[in-house]
Amino acid sequence: MEKRIFNFSAGPAVLPLPVLEQAQRELLVYPGAGASILEISHRSKTFEAVLQQAKDNIRALLQLPDTYKILFCQGGASLQFTMVAMNLLRGDKADYIHTGSWAAKAIEEGKRQGTVHIAWNGKPENFVRVPRSEELQCSADAVYLHFTSNETIQGIEFPEEPASGDVPLVCDASSDFLSRPIAVEKYGLIYAGAQKNVGPAGVAVVIIRDDLLERSAPDLPPLLSYRTLAEHDSLYNTPPCFAIYIIALVTQWLRDSMGGLTGIAEHNRRKAALLYDVIDQSGGFYRGHAQPSSRSLMNVTFRLPNEELEATFVKEAKSRGLDGLKGHRSVGGCRASIYNAMPYEGCVALAEFMKEFQRKNG
Ligand SMILES: *Cc1c(COP(=O)(O)O)cnc(C)c1O
């Protein structure tokens, strides 16, 4: 077998090794099923238990009250940009916080379904930070306030939820879902494409509060309707069974091995600090994109003195088994994605490499 590298890819991204090992052990015969999880009916008792385990784990990790439903949708987080607006906006007005590339996409889709009011726009500052709550210009008549808790491309993250008063928060949490405790009761809806932090591509987790579910438009095509998906417990049609199975394993790993969200948050803080410390102590050789108070604990974005050095950095890192460090094509630079499953040792190795690279090229 070839050696596993440290994978800093932004998504699909690193998964916990114990999860991959368990999936490997169970691939041919899922315990009790006599067949692979890939081969059995989504209506079987076995798969129903897997689905239930995934939901129970997410509920336990977030300490989610009974007034919220957990759904598994297809179409990625991108379809959620549309579904949120189709189900909840529908000709009304919603506030959106514009923090970067993913917020921009959500806004675009919102505009197709109703009036979008930009409560704060980070573009003039080139998306280097998230707003402080007192900077938000919220509308009293908004049906929700949409924000992107972590901008995967720019590497900025809300340290806490924006204040929205009585207006329900709707959050694209794709790239920091289950990475830390959140004040869950502030949210009306949370969605996350699984492939950043909780599983493989092909499924998005949606958490929706009952009153928003009630309000969701009744006349939509079934697969675009939260109401229909909830009524059928995400089994209106064949769901992405394997992806849901992996989510069940990843969330079990978070509970059993990582100390839940408090434990993983501490782990994530320590990992990110290793890299930000190197940036801060480099005398300007590495320049972080994010302002310190908005730094992402999931995606560390930085520049080197010039693009040639950035290319050399990415290439040499790769030859050392540190892969996926090229920044998103739309912004350039470098990016280290260090989601829940990135081991501490991976960040130590990258921090050491960064220091060495500076010594040679600085
Ligand atoms: C990756 C990402 C998306 C898009 O996810 P898809 O599953 O590819 O549609 C949306 N929002 C954020 C914050 C992301 O990181």
The ligand as an SDF file (V2000), in Angstrom:
LIG
                    3D

 15 15  0  0  0  0  0  0  0  0999 V2000
  -17.8930   23.8010   -0.5360 C   0  0  0  0  0  0  0  0  0  0  0  0
  -18.8590   24.7980   -0.0540 C   0  0  0  0  0  0  0  0  0  0  0  0
  -20.1100   24.9840   -0.6770 C   0  0  0  0  0  0  0  0  0  0  0  0
  -20.5180   24.2070   -1.9040 C   0  0  0  0  0  0  0  0  0  0  0  0
  -20.6840   22.8720   -1.6220 O   0  0  0  0  0  0  0  0  0  0  0  0
  -21.1730   21.8180   -2.7240 P   0  0  0  0  0  0  0  0  0  0  0  0
  -21.4780   20.6400   -1.8870 O   0  0  0  0  0  0  0  0  0  0  0  0
  -20.0250   21.6280   -3.6640 O   0  0  0  0  0  0  0  0  0  0  0  0
  -22.3530   22.3790   -3.4080 O   0  0  0  0  0  0  0  0  0  0  0  0
  -20.9690   25.9130   -0.1440 C   0  0  0  0  0  0  0  0  0  0  0  0
  -20.6360   26.6310    0.9360 N   0  0  0  0  0  0  0  0  0  0  0  0
  -19.4480   26.4930    1.5630 C   0  0  0  0  0  0  0  0  0  0  0  0
  -19.1400   27.3220    2.7700 C   0  0  0  0  0  0  0  0  0  0  0  0
  -18.5320   25.5700    1.0870 C   0  0  0  0  0  0  0  0  0  0  0  0
  -17.3420   25.4250    1.7060 O   0  0  0  0  0  0  0  0  0  0  0  0
  1  2  1  0
  2  3  1  0
  2 14  2  0
  3  4  1  0
  3 10  2  0
  4  5  1  0
  5  6  1  0
  6  7  2  0
  6  8  1  0
  6  9  1  0
 10 11  1  0
 11 12  2  0
 12 13  1  0
 12 14  1  0
 14 15  1  0
M  END
$$$$
